[in-house]
Amino acid sequence: MINFLAPSALFGLALLAIPLAIHLFQPRKVRHTPFSSLRWLFQTEQRLARRIKWHQILLLLIRAAFVTVIVLALARPQYYGGGKAEVVERFIVLDTSRSMAYRTADQKTPLETGREFVSELIMRSRAGDRTAVLLTNSRTQILTSLTDDLESALPAVERATTGIAGTDLNTALATVQSMLPQCREDARIKLYFVTDNHQQSWSPAEVQAFVTDAKRPVQVQIIQVGVMSPRNAWIADAQVRPGGAEGQTTVVVDIACSGEGDQRRQLHIGDSSEPVDLKPGGSRRVTFSIPSIDDPKKEIIEIRLEPPDSLPEDDVMYVDLSSGGGLRVLLVEQATSRVPSLRPGFHVNVAMEALSRRTGNISVTMKSPGNLIPADILDAEVIILADVASLTDATLSALEARVKAGAGLAVFLGPSVNREFYNTGMHDPLHPQDSLLPLPLAPVGEPAGGRPVSLKNIDWTHELFAGLLDPKLGDISVARVKRFYTFNANAINASQVLAWIEDDVPAVIEHALGPGRILIFNMTANDTWSDLPRRNSFIPLIDRILTFLGSARARQFTADETVVVVLPSVNEGEAIVVEGPDGTPVQSTINTVNGRTFVRLDNISQAGVFHIIPGGDTSRAVPLIIRPGLSDSIPTPIDTELLGSWWAPADFSVVNADRELEQLSKTTHLALSPWLICLACLLFLAEMYLVHRLCPRLNPAVTTMLVSHESNQSSETLHRTVNHSS
């Protein structure tokens, strides 16, 4: 069976009209040469004309064959043995996230192996098959929609490079889902995911939703291209703490480690360094005391781990020393009891008091919804709602405006919540991404069987949980939840879920509203619905929550998210330029709303310190710190059986890329283009030979030979005639 990789090139067969037109319509020019007598050349002229006509037909056939062979070669025909096969609609997803650049000595990176596999798979497309090629990291790019012409996809695949964003294969599922209606009814659907397939790549709810919504059988094959036992260490977090010795600044750095075997690294910050011993699956906190810096241009310092490992991007982190000022926190709790220990926000308040005594950089204001005024909200940098039933229109408007201006918001749900208020006042069904609540609340539910369940599928690489895998403090995964709000499974965006209670019930949801960050906790802030507030990890978790929600003021973001920054003061009409870490301009979107100037950055491809420069005045430059996506910092492959249970009942398999390439090489497959090019060369040489040897214009010897031969025959005839007359 023969298939063409570039069938559109067959339109070039129309070029066959060119040699045909030349032979049919080329004007015949007759050149007259005077002779003393043409009597004896009459027969020669007739026979010569017949020979020229035969020569022209032969040249026409050779030239037409040459054009045909060249066009067929450009169409890149492939021969496959085994006869006619079932028609397949294929979706090839190539992972281009940061972990695909994992490099070990004398080995290819996962991306290099993946590119080879995808190219080979494209080359082996069968007649009738259609293929779509997608590149994905935290976002998905469509290289080609379903087509049987993959000529343009090969160069794009070969040029594919890794970025600094983390892996989120769920975005590819959403893209493939939107393309399934284009599939033919009689075709089989097959998905190839070419990835290192690590633990943070998938979400069970998203996978199961895809299988359910596909509404037809789907064959899924994971092409494993990653290292089987990867190891990595990374800087999980760094915070500036006030209250150090005079002239000194305290910086607390958290380092995490994954993989097999202990690691010993050197941690550097400024001119200081300290050796660090790391255990797999654990974390280490290191505290530095460095000289304070008064120069605003030098307030951002670099922290790095040496020597660099196989994923060096997360071995470097930048910290703004000016971000260590007191964080203003507003805690709003429902007045459910006069006993302080029974109030919804009691455990959160105790945790913040402990953190404030240790760091001295947290200022907490407590309010109830009844005595809350808009000024309280507008003055806060982080707002925490603990089981709040509802808010007045004025405070709700102030809350939305404050978050859109860059404040952080944490919402702990609970039994006092007015579901109607949350679903109508805080959620907009037409624009959920522009709402404080990204999805509506369904009724309160309990785990199956009525027994409390533990949190699962926690995103340990997210900065909210990074470093909480400590053997002593890392007990979040065993926290028990006994009640929660249910959600419409179709409305859940799995990429926003940081932890799950059940496969379709999120525990923690991350949401962005402009430059502000929002965390939704599907549990109470006290121990009414879960025992998390009584766990050892609760105080460190509150510390992470405050750091994460307050990071907008420090202008620290990750490459996985869309960056939105509010500039403090910009004159009307001023040009704003964003420079990357290397000093080159970066594409940005500038908007002014209600007198505030917003700078938006999408698809960030570099990590480091960016600068937003208004009016070309570098003295007014606003620094912006971008970190690589940390979801790829744990590149350990996911358990195959667990992933297979998520994909059930789909036909699912995980195969090694090298073995699959070996299997592909055993199939009868022959690229015909090189042979066709050789045939075209032979036809070209034959055409040149015929033109030179048989064309009277280029080879006058042909005419001379014929004239001489006919003259001799004519002389013999004349001689016989004369003798007969005699």
DOFI-711926 format. One line per field, with one value per residue (C-alpha): x, y, z. Coordinates in steps of 0.25 Angstrom, whole numbers, plus 5000, padded with zeros to 4 digits. Layout:
<sites>
x: (X_...);
y: (Y_...);
z: (Z_...);
</sites>
This chain:
<sites>
x: (5000_5005_5003_5007_5012_5010_4998_4996_5009_5001_4995_5008_5004_4997_5011_5010_5003_5016_5024_5011_5009_5023_5022_5008_5009_5024_5025_5032_5043_5048_5061_5063_5077_5079_5085_5088_5078_5069_5065_5074_5070_5055_5055_5064_5055_5043_5050_5057_5044_5038_5050_5049_5034_5038_5049_5039_5029_5040_5045_5030_5029_5042_5040_5026_5031_5042_5032_5023_5034_5039_5024_5023_5036_5031_5019_5028_5021_5023_5021_5015_5014_5002_4991_4980_4978_4967_4966_4971_4970_4983_4986_5001_5003_5018_5022_5031_5031_5043_5046_5047_5061_5066_5080_5089_5103_5104_5089_5079_5069_5054_5051_5061_5056_5042_5045_5051_5039_5028_5036_5037_5022_5018_5027_5020_5006_4997_4988_4975_4980_4979_4988_4988_5001_5001_5012_5008_5014_5005_4998_4995_4999_4993_5003_4994_4979_4974_4981_4987_4997_5008_5019_5018_5018_5032_5040_5032_5034_5049_5050_5042_5049_5046_5041_5042_5027_5023_5015_5000_4995_4981_4981_4984_4972_4963_4969_4967_4953_4950_4955_4948_4936_4945_4948_4941_4930_4937_4951_4958_4963_4977_4984_4999_5005_5020_5025_5033_5020_5023_5014_5009_5005_4991_4978_4969_4956_4961_4965_4952_4944_4951_4948_4933_4931_4938_4926_4933_4945_4958_4972_4982_4997_5007_5021_5030_5043_5048_5058_5053_5060_5062_5067_5066_5068_5062_5060_5045_5043_5051_5046_5051_5049_5050_5055_5069_5082_5084_5089_5086_5074_5069_5066_5060_5062_5054_5061_5054_5059_5054_5059_5068_5080_5084_5090_5100_5099_5105_5095_5100_5093_5101_5115_5110_5109_5106_5107_5093_5090_5077_5069_5060_5045_5049_5052_5063_5061_5074_5074_5084_5087_5093_5097_5085_5085_5081_5082_5068_5075_5082_5071_5069_5079_5081_5081_5086_5090_5103_5107_5095_5088_5080_5069_5077_5066_5060_5074_5073_5064_5063_5058_5054_5060_5050_5038_5041_5032_5020_5009_4995_4985_4970_4963_4948_4940_4926_4921_4916_4920_4924_4935_4948_4953_4939_4940_4943_4956_4961_4972_4976_4978_4986_4995_4997_5000_5011_5017_5017_5024_5035_5036_5030_5025_5010_4999_4986_4972_4960_4946_4932_4924_4914_4925_4933_4934_4941_4952_4957_4957_4964_4975_4978_4989_4983_4968_4964_4949_4946_4932_4926_4911_4910_4915_4908_4909_4918_4928_4927_4930_4942_4947_4946_4953_4964_4967_4967_4977_4987_4982_4981_4969_4967_4953_4950_4936_4927_4913_4910_4912_4900_4901_4892_4900_4913_4907_4901_4909_4923_4921_4917_4913_4915_4930_4934_4949_4946_4939_4944_4938_4942_4931_4917_4915_4906_4900_4909_4913_4920_4930_4925_4922_4921_4935_4945_4955_4969_4974_4980_4987_4993_5002_5015_5022_5013_5019_5007_5011_5026_5035_5023_5028_5036_5036_5032_5023_5018_5005_4995_4993_4987_4978_4964_4952_4937_4929_4931_4923_4921_4923_4918_4929_4928_4931_4944_4957_4966_4978_4973_4972_4984_4978_4966_4957_4950_4953_4942_4943_4954_4960_4968_4966_4975_4969_4975_4967_4975_4988_4981_4982_4970_4970_4957_4958_4947_4947_4946_4957_4955_4953_4938_4939_4954_4965_4975_4976_4980_4992_5006_5007_4995_5004_5014_5003_4997_5011_5011_4997_5001_5014_5007_4995_5005_5014_5007_5013_5027_5024_5028_5021_5024_5024_5012_5003_4999_5006_4998_5005_4999_5009_5009_5009_5009_5008_4997_5003_5016_5021_5024_5035_5037_5051_5055_5066_5076_5071_5063_5049_5038_5024_5014_4999_4997_4983_4978_4965_4960_4973_4981_4991_4992_5004_5001_5011_5007_5015_5027_5040_5050_5052_5059_5058_5049_5048_5036_5041_5031_5035_5049_5053_5061_5061_5046_5048_5039_5045_5038_5043_5039_5041_5041_5029_5031_5022_5033_5043_5039_5041_5038_5029_5015_5010_5005_4994_4989_4989_4982_4971_4968_4967_4958_4951_4959_4969_4981_4996_5010_5022_5036_5040_5052_5044_5033_5043_5048_5035_5032_5045_5041_5028_5030_5033_5040_5042_5040_5045_5060_5057_5048_5059_5069_5059_5057_5072_5073_5061_5068_5081_5073_5066_5080_5085_5074_5074_5089_5089_5076_5073_5078_5080_5089_5096_5097_5104_5091_5086_5100_5099_5085_5088_5100_5093_5081_5091_5098_5085_5080_5093_5092_5078_5082_5093_5084_5074_5084_5090_5076_5073_5086);
y: (5000_5014_5027_5041_5050_5062_5059_5074_5073_5064_5077_5079_5068_5080_5084_5072_5082_5090_5079_5076_5090_5092_5080_5084_5099_5101_5108_5101_5110_5105_5110_5110_5108_5110_5098_5097_5085_5079_5067_5057_5061_5059_5045_5050_5061_5052_5041_5052_5058_5045_5043_5056_5053_5040_5048_5058_5048_5041_5054_5057_5044_5046_5060_5057_5045_5054_5064_5053_5046_5059_5062_5049_5050_5063_5057_5047_5034_5023_5008_4999_4984_4977_4982_4991_4995_5001_5016_5024_5038_5041_5052_5053_5061_5065_5070_5082_5085_5088_5074_5069_5076_5066_5063_5052_5049_5043_5042_5049_5058_5053_5064_5059_5045_5050_5058_5046_5037_5048_5050_5034_5033_5044_5037_5024_5030_5021_5024_5029_5033_5047_5053_5065_5069_5077_5083_5085_5090_5098_5102_5095_5099_5093_5090_5084_5080_5067_5065_5055_5065_5066_5072_5085_5078_5071_5084_5090_5077_5077_5091_5089_5093_5093_5105_5108_5105_5092_5081_5081_5070_5073_5085_5076_5068_5080_5083_5069_5069_5081_5074_5061_5065_5066_5051_5042_5033_5020_5023_5019_5030_5028_5038_5038_5045_5047_5051_5048_5045_5050_5051_5065_5063_5058_5061_5049_5057_5063_5050_5043_5055_5054_5039_5041_5053_5046_5037_5027_5018_5024_5017_5024_5021_5028_5028_5029_5037_5041_5036_5024_5029_5044_5052_5067_5077_5091_5104_5103_5116_5128_5139_5152_5153_5166_5167_5163_5170_5184_5186_5171_5165_5151_5142_5128_5118_5105_5094_5081_5068_5057_5044_5033_5035_5047_5059_5069_5083_5097_5108_5122_5136_5148_5146_5135_5120_5108_5093_5086_5071_5067_5054_5049_5054_5063_5078_5087_5101_5110_5123_5134_5147_5157_5172_5181_5188_5203_5204_5201_5196_5185_5180_5168_5157_5143_5130_5118_5103_5098_5090_5091_5078_5072_5082_5095_5105_5103_5104_5119_5128_5143_5150_5165_5169_5181_5171_5168_5179_5176_5169_5174_5163_5164_5152_5153_5142_5139_5142_5128_5127_5136_5126_5130_5115_5111_5123_5119_5127_5123_5113_5123_5134_5126_5121_5136_5140_5129_5134_5148_5145_5138_5147_5160_5164_5161_5171_5164_5171_5163_5167_5161_5163_5172_5182_5181_5194_5196_5204_5191_5183_5194_5195_5180_5173_5159_5156_5143_5140_5129_5123_5136_5135_5148_5162_5175_5181_5192_5182_5172_5183_5187_5173_5171_5184_5181_5167_5173_5183_5172_5167_5153_5146_5133_5127_5116_5110_5105_5102_5117_5120_5126_5118_5127_5139_5132_5127_5140_5151_5145_5136_5141_5129_5137_5141_5131_5135_5149_5145_5144_5130_5122_5112_5111_5103_5091_5085_5080_5066_5055_5044_5031_5022_5034_5032_5044_5043_5048_5058_5053_5057_5069_5077_5077_5085_5097_5108_5106_5092_5092_5089_5082_5068_5069_5056_5063_5074_5067_5062_5069_5057_5049_5061_5056_5063_5059_5069_5078_5085_5078_5084_5082_5073_5079_5093_5089_5093_5083_5092_5101_5090_5088_5077_5067_5061_5051_5050_5060_5068_5079_5082_5094_5103_5114_5125_5138_5151_5162_5162_5157_5143_5135_5122_5114_5104_5094_5092_5100_5109_5102_5087_5086_5079_5074_5072_5080_5091_5081_5076_5079_5085_5095_5107_5105_5104_5117_5123_5118_5124_5137_5137_5132_5142_5154_5151_5161_5172_5166_5164_5149_5140_5127_5124_5116_5127_5140_5152_5164_5176_5189_5200_5210_5223_5226_5239_5240_5236_5230_5219_5206_5196_5183_5177_5163_5157_5159_5173_5171_5176_5167_5167_5172_5177_5191_5194_5206_5204_5214_5222_5209_5204_5189_5182_5168_5157_5144_5132_5136_5128_5133_5132_5143_5158_5166_5182_5190_5204_5215_5227_5221_5226_5214_5221_5218_5203_5193_5180_5167_5153_5141_5127_5114_5105_5097_5086_5079_5080_5065_5058_5044_5036_5034_5020_5013_5005_5017_5025_5013_5013_5028_5025_5013_5008_5013_5004_5009_5006_5011_5008_5012_5020_5012_4999_5005_5011_4997_4991_5002_4999_4984_4988_4988_5002_5008_5023_5024_5038_5035_5024_5034_5044_5034_5031_5045_5047_5035_5041_5055_5048_5041_5054_5060_5049_5049_5064_5063_5050_5051_5066_5071_5085_5081_5069_5073_5060_5053_5061_5060_5045_5044_5053_5045_5032_5036_5043_5029_5022_5033_5032_5017_5018_5028_5019_5007_5016_5021_5007_5002_5013_5009);
z: (5000_4996_5004_5001_5012_5004_4995_4991_4983_4973_4968_4961_4951_4944_4940_4929_4921_4919_4910_4903_4899_4895_4885_4880_4878_4876_4863_4852_4845_4831_4827_4812_4807_4792_4784_4769_4768_4778_4769_4776_4790_4789_4795_4806_4811_4812_4820_4829_4832_4837_4846_4853_4856_4863_4871_4875_4881_4888_4895_4899_4906_4913_4917_4922_4930_4936_4941_4947_4954_4960_4965_4971_4978_4984_4989_4997_4995_5005_5003_5014_5014_5020_5011_5014_5029_5037_5035_5048_5053_5061_5071_5074_5087_5089_5103_5102_5117_5125_5130_5116_5116_5127_5122_5127_5123_5109_5107_5099_5106_5106_5096_5086_5087_5086_5074_5067_5071_5066_5053_5050_5054_5044_5033_5035_5033_5024_5013_5018_5032_5037_5048_5057_5064_5077_5086_5100_5114_5122_5110_5097_5083_5070_5060_5050_5050_5046_5032_5023_5018_5029_5021_5029_5042_5041_5041_5053_5061_5058_5063_5076_5089_5103_5111_5126_5128_5135_5130_5129_5119_5123_5114_5103_5106_5106_5092_5087_5092_5084_5071_5073_5065_5053_5053_5043_5048_5042_5047_5060_5069_5075_5084_5086_5098_5096_5110_5122_5129_5143_5155_5153_5138_5140_5147_5150_5149_5135_5130_5134_5128_5115_5114_5117_5108_5096_5094_5085_5088_5089_5089_5097_5097_5106_5099_5111_5107_5121_5130_5139_5152_5151_5163_5165_5176_5175_5183_5187_5194_5199_5209_5215_5230_5237_5251_5249_5255_5252_5238_5235_5227_5229_5218_5220_5208_5207_5198_5194_5188_5180_5174_5179_5188_5197_5191_5196_5190_5193_5195_5191_5194_5191_5197_5207_5205_5213_5210_5210_5211_5205_5207_5196_5198_5209_5210_5217_5223_5223_5229_5225_5231_5220_5220_5217_5204_5203_5188_5182_5169_5177_5185_5177_5180_5174_5182_5175_5177_5172_5165_5155_5153_5141_5143_5146_5144_5158_5164_5163_5170_5172_5184_5186_5199_5200_5201_5216_5221_5230_5223_5226_5227_5229_5235_5234_5242_5244_5258_5261_5276_5287_5291_5283_5282_5275_5264_5250_5249_5262_5257_5246_5256_5265_5254_5249_5263_5264_5251_5255_5268_5260_5248_5253_5239_5240_5244_5247_5247_5251_5247_5246_5233_5241_5245_5233_5224_5210_5216_5224_5211_5203_5214_5214_5206_5209_5212_5218_5219_5229_5228_5224_5221_5212_5210_5207_5193_5197_5204_5192_5182_5190_5191_5176_5174_5184_5178_5164_5169_5174_5188_5191_5196_5203_5205_5215_5213_5224_5229_5231_5216_5208_5196_5188_5191_5187_5174_5170_5177_5176_5163_5149_5141_5128_5132_5142_5141_5144_5157_5171_5171_5159_5159_5167_5179_5179_5192_5204_5203_5210_5206_5201_5213_5222_5227_5227_5215_5213_5203_5190_5177_5184_5175_5184_5174_5176_5184_5194_5197_5193_5205_5213_5210_5222_5230_5243_5237_5225_5230_5220_5212_5224_5228_5229_5223_5227_5220_5207_5196_5183_5170_5156_5150_5136_5142_5149_5142_5147_5144_5156_5166_5175_5184_5183_5193_5184_5169_5165_5178_5179_5193_5189_5176_5171_5163_5158_5156_5150_5158_5170_5175_5181_5188_5191_5202_5202_5217_5229_5235_5248_5251_5248_5235_5235_5245_5237_5247_5257_5249_5250_5236_5238_5243_5232_5222_5227_5225_5211_5208_5213_5205_5192_5193_5197_5186_5176_5185_5183_5168_5168_5158_5151_5136_5137_5140_5132_5139_5142_5149_5154_5152_5164_5156_5141_5134_5123_5109_5114_5107_5115_5111_5118_5117_5119_5128_5116_5113_5101_5099_5103_5097_5107_5107_5114_5119_5127_5135_5145_5145_5148_5138_5136_5130_5125_5120_5113_5109_5117_5111_5121_5136_5144_5147_5137_5138_5134_5130_5128_5119_5117_5131_5137_5150_5151_5146_5153_5155_5153_5157_5148_5153_5145_5147_5159_5155_5147_5159_5163_5150_5156_5146_5151_5154_5142_5148_5155_5142_5135_5145_5142_5127_5129_5121_5109_5103_5110_5110_5113_5105_5104_5092_5088_5088_5080_5070_5069_5066_5056_5049_5047_5039_5024_5020_5009_5005_4990_4988_4987_4977_4969_4969_4963_4952_4949_4948_4938_4930_4930_4924_4914_4909_4908_4900_4890_4888_4885_4877_4869_4868_4854_4859_4871_4863_4848_4846_4846_4834_4827_4829_4824_4812_4808_4809_4801_4791_4789_4787_4777_4769_4768_4763_4753_4748_4747_4739_4729_4727_4724_4714_4707);
</sites>
